[in-house]
Amino acid sequence: MSFSRAPRRRFTLLAAPAAAVALALTLTACGGGGNKAGGGGNTNFVTGSGGISTIDKADRKPAPKLDGETLDGKQLDVADYKGKVVVLNVWGSWCGPCRLEAQYFTRVAKETKDKGVQFVGINTRDAQKGPAISFEKDYGVTYPSFFDPTGKLMLRFPKGTLRPQSIPSTVVLDRDGKIAARSLTALDSDKLHKMIDPLIAEK
């Protein structure tokens, strides 16, 4: 499915003030391929024509510690999912492209659950939980999402890795908890499977 009919926006990270541990996000026009944003330094990743960046298994780096409170008030630590392929999706209830891709994330999460895949959302820039919870109900999202209104979790990704740099962003971790793939644009089912299926097949 093409997303060309709906206007797409990209939210780019800016430096946070030292005095406040907060993340400022500014609205910029969305680029065509979404494949020019890198992590800086020697990243060893290859970006395909669909804007999906991947890293060879030997060159992958561990994901940062990602833990905190979920939208339903529980504590979550992504490290607990080690041994599974983890799909991290950064989203906001106010984000148009996030609404476009939500139905596909819900569908693929169900299709891959029995194959050792765990989806985790990172909800950001929603000042209150209410709109985000309503978003999940509207799109049938059953997997957990961190409540991260200031984007602290996004800032934990180190330079030189495939880190989330826009909203939406999707980062996939392999079964060893290492960063394996990333997209900086909205995804449909086919593109999600393109990111996930090779990691499911890895031994």
Stockholm file with secondary structure:
# STOCKHOLM 1.0

chainA/1-203         MSFSRAPRRRFTLLAAPAAAVALALTLTACGGGGNKAGGGGNTNFVTGSGGISTIDKADRKPAPKLDGETLDGKQLDVADYKGKVVVLNVWGSWCGPCRLEAQYFTRVAKETKDKGVQFVGINTRDAQKGPAISFEKDYGVTYPSFFDPTGKLMLRFPKGTLRPQSIPSTVVLDRDGKIAARSLTALDSDKLHKMIDPLIAEK
#=GR chainA/1-203 SS CCCTTSCCEEEEECCCCTTSCCCCEEEEECCSSSCCCCCSSCCCEEECTTSEEEECGGGCCBCCCCEEEBTTSCEEEGGGGTTSEEEEEEECTTCHHHHHHHHHHHHHHHHHGGGTEEEEEEECSCSSHHHHHHHHHHHTCCSCEEECTTCHHHHTSCTTSCCCCSSSEEEEECTTSBEEEEESSCCCHHHHHHHHHHHHHCC
#=GC SS_cons         CCCTTSCCEEEEECCCCTTSCCCCEEEEECCSSSCCCCCSSCCCEEECTTSEEEECGGGCCBCCCCEEEBTTSCEEEGGGGTTSEEEEEEECTTCHHHHHHHHHHHHHHHHHGGGTEEEEEEECSCSSHHHHHHHHHHHTCCSCEEECTTCHHHHTSCTTSCCCCSSSEEEEECTTSBEEEEESSCCCHHHHHHHHHHHHHCC
//
